Amino acid sequence: MAQLLLDPTGRISDWVNQFAEQFIAHHIVLEMLAQRDMNAGGVPGVAKGPIAGKSAGDVSIAYVPGATIEPDAGHWNYTIYGQRFVRMIKLAGAGPIQLSGCGGTGAGAWPGPQNWQDSF
């Protein structure tokens, strides 16, 4: 799936192996969780969100998931590998892109601000 979904010629070409590793690790962990649920008598493959709190007797623990969750990442937030994958995708898309041409007029890309010395 990673090979089919990750374009090695696009913006991630330099990092495609790292993207694939995070993608694969994320899905292996999700599969392991499904197998664990099945072995415990549950139904495998049921999507669940992250645990917000847990208690056993007098002991309880809760995490603040907002500190580590990537906004708008959906199921990728279920594993650290998915979160890394999303962060890397965001980084790959964060660089500048130069668009040339102005609707086919041949004007070319904007050359940038005028040098202050050229104005005198």
C-alpha positions as a Markdown table, in Angstrom:
| # | Residue | x | y | z |
|---|---|---|---|---|
| 1 | Met | 0.0 | 0.0 | 0.0 |
| 2 | Ala | 2.8 | 2.4 | 0.9 |
| 3 | Gln | 4.4 | 1.9 | -2.6 |
| 4 | Leu | 1.0 | 2.5 | -4.3 |
| 5 | Leu | 0.1 | 5.6 | -2.3 |
| 6 | Leu | 3.4 | 7.4 | -1.9 |
| 7 | Asp | 4.7 | 9.0 | -5.1 |
| 8 | Pro | 8.5 | 8.6 | -5.2 |
| 9 | Thr | 8.8 | 11.3 | -7.9 |
| 10 | Gly | 6.9 | 14.0 | -6.2 |
| 11 | Arg | 7.8 | 16.4 | -3.4 |
| 12 | Ile | 8.6 | 13.5 | -1.0 |
| 13 | Ser | 11.1 | 11.9 | -3.4 |
| 14 | Asp | 14.1 | 12.5 | -1.0 |
| 15 | Trp | 12.2 | 11.0 | 2.0 |
| 16 | Val | 10.0 | 8.3 | 0.4 |
| 17 | Asn | 11.7 | 5.5 | 2.4 |
| 18 | Gln | 11.1 | 7.4 | 5.7 |
| 19 | Phe | 7.5 | 8.0 | 4.7 |
| 20 | Ala | 7.0 | 4.4 | 3.9 |
| 21 | Glu | 8.5 | 3.3 | 7.2 |
| 22 | Gln | 6.2 | 5.4 | 9.2 |
| 23 | Phe | 3.2 | 4.4 | 7.1 |
| 24 | Ile | 3.9 | 0.7 | 7.4 |
| 25 | Ala | 4.7 | 0.9 | 11.2 |
| 26 | His | 1.4 | 2.7 | 11.8 |
| 27 | His | -0.6 | 0.0 | 10.0 |
| 28 | Ile | 1.3 | -2.8 | 11.7 |
| 29 | Val | 0.4 | -1.3 | 15.1 |
| 30 | Leu | -3.2 | -0.9 | 14.2 |
| 31 | Glu | -3.3 | -4.6 | 13.1 |
| 32 | Met | -1.6 | -5.6 | 16.3 |
| 33 | Leu | -4.3 | -3.8 | 18.3 |
| 34 | Ala | -7.0 | -5.5 | 16.3 |
| 35 | Gln | -5.4 | -8.9 | 17.0 |
| 36 | Arg | -5.1 | -8.1 | 20.7 |
| 37 | Asp | -8.8 | -7.2 | 20.8 |
| 38 | Met | -9.8 | -10.4 | 19.1 |
| 39 | Asn | -7.6 | -12.5 | 21.4 |
| 40 | Ala | -9.4 | -10.8 | 24.4 |
| 41 | Gly | -12.8 | -11.8 | 23.0 |
| 42 | Gly | -13.5 | -8.5 | 21.3 |
| 43 | Val | -14.4 | -7.8 | 17.7 |
| 44 | Pro | -11.2 | -7.1 | 15.6 |
| 45 | Gly | -11.2 | -4.0 | 13.4 |
| 46 | Val | -13.5 | -1.8 | 15.5 |
| 47 | Ala | -12.2 | 1.7 | 15.4 |
| 48 | Lys | -11.7 | 3.3 | 18.8 |
| 49 | Gly | -10.3 | 6.6 | 19.8 |
| 50 | Pro | -7.3 | 7.1 | 22.2 |
| 51 | Ile | -7.9 | 6.4 | 25.8 |
| 52 | Ala | -8.5 | 9.6 | 27.8 |
| 53 | Gly | -8.4 | 8.0 | 31.3 |
| 54 | Lys | -8.2 | 4.7 | 33.1 |
| 55 | Ser | -8.6 | 3.6 | 36.7 |
| 56 | Ala | -8.1 | 0.5 | 38.7 |
| 57 | Gly | -9.1 | 0.7 | 42.3 |
| 58 | Asp | -7.5 | 3.7 | 43.9 |
| 59 | Val | -5.1 | 4.2 | 41.0 |
| 60 | Ser | -6.0 | 6.3 | 38.0 |
| 61 | Ile | -4.1 | 7.7 | 35.1 |
| 62 | Ala | -5.1 | 10.2 | 32.4 |
| 63 | Tyr | -3.2 | 11.8 | 29.5 |
| 64 | Val | -3.7 | 15.1 | 27.8 |
| 65 | Pro | -3.9 | 13.9 | 24.2 |
| 66 | Gly | -4.1 | 17.4 | 22.8 |
| 67 | Ala | -0.4 | 17.8 | 23.6 |
| 68 | Thr | 0.6 | 15.1 | 21.1 |
| 69 | Ile | -2.3 | 14.9 | 18.7 |
| 70 | Glu | -1.8 | 16.3 | 15.2 |
| 71 | Pro | -4.8 | 18.5 | 14.3 |
| 72 | Asp | -7.0 | 17.1 | 11.5 |
| 73 | Ala | -5.0 | 13.9 | 11.3 |
| 74 | Gly | -7.8 | 11.4 | 11.9 |
| 75 | His | -6.7 | 7.8 | 12.4 |
| 76 | Trp | -3.1 | 8.8 | 12.0 |
| 77 | Asn | -3.2 | 10.0 | 15.6 |
| 78 | Tyr | -3.8 | 6.5 | 16.9 |
| 79 | Thr | 0.0 | 5.7 | 16.7 |
| 80 | Ile | 3.2 | 7.7 | 17.1 |
| 81 | Tyr | 4.2 | 6.4 | 13.7 |
| 82 | Gly | 1.0 | 7.9 | 12.2 |
| 83 | Gln | 1.7 | 11.2 | 13.9 |
| 84 | Arg | 5.2 | 11.3 | 12.6 |
| 85 | Phe | 3.9 | 10.4 | 9.1 |
| 86 | Val | 1.5 | 13.4 | 9.2 |
| 87 | Arg | 4.2 | 15.8 | 10.5 |
| 88 | Met | 6.6 | 14.7 | 7.7 |
| 89 | Ile | 3.8 | 15.1 | 5.1 |
| 90 | Lys | 3.3 | 18.7 | 6.4 |
| 91 | Leu | 7.0 | 19.4 | 6.2 |
| 92 | Ala | 7.2 | 18.1 | 2.7 |
| 93 | Gly | 4.4 | 20.4 | 1.6 |
| 94 | Ala | 5.7 | 23.4 | 3.5 |
| 95 | Gly | 8.5 | 24.4 | 1.1 |
| 96 | Pro | 8.1 | 27.2 | -1.5 |
| 97 | Ile | 6.6 | 26.5 | -4.8 |
| 98 | Gln | 7.4 | 28.8 | -7.7 |
| 99 | Leu | 4.6 | 29.2 | -10.2 |
| 100 | Ser | 5.6 | 30.6 | -13.6 |
| 101 | Gly | 3.5 | 32.3 | -16.2 |
| 102 | Cys | 0.5 | 34.5 | -15.8 |
| 103 | Gly | -2.4 | 32.7 | -17.4 |
| 104 | Gly | -0.4 | 31.9 | -20.5 |
| 105 | Thr | 0.6 | 35.5 | -21.2 |
| 106 | Gly | 4.3 | 34.6 | -21.1 |
| 107 | Ala | 5.0 | 37.2 | -18.4 |
| 108 | Gly | 7.0 | 34.7 | -16.3 |
| 109 | Ala | 7.2 | 34.5 | -12.5 |
| 110 | Trp | 7.3 | 37.5 | -10.3 |
| 111 | Pro | 11.1 | 38.4 | -10.0 |
| 112 | Gly | 10.7 | 39.6 | -6.4 |
| 113 | Pro | 10.9 | 43.0 | -4.8 |
| 114 | Gln | 12.8 | 45.7 | -6.7 |
| 115 | Asn | 16.3 | 46.4 | -5.4 |
| 116 | Trp | 16.3 | 49.7 | -3.6 |
| 117 | Gln | 19.4 | 50.9 | -5.5 |
| 118 | Asp | 17.5 | 50.5 | -8.8 |
| 119 | Ser | 15.0 | 53.1 | -7.7 |
| 120 | Phe | 17.5 | 56.0 | -7.7 |
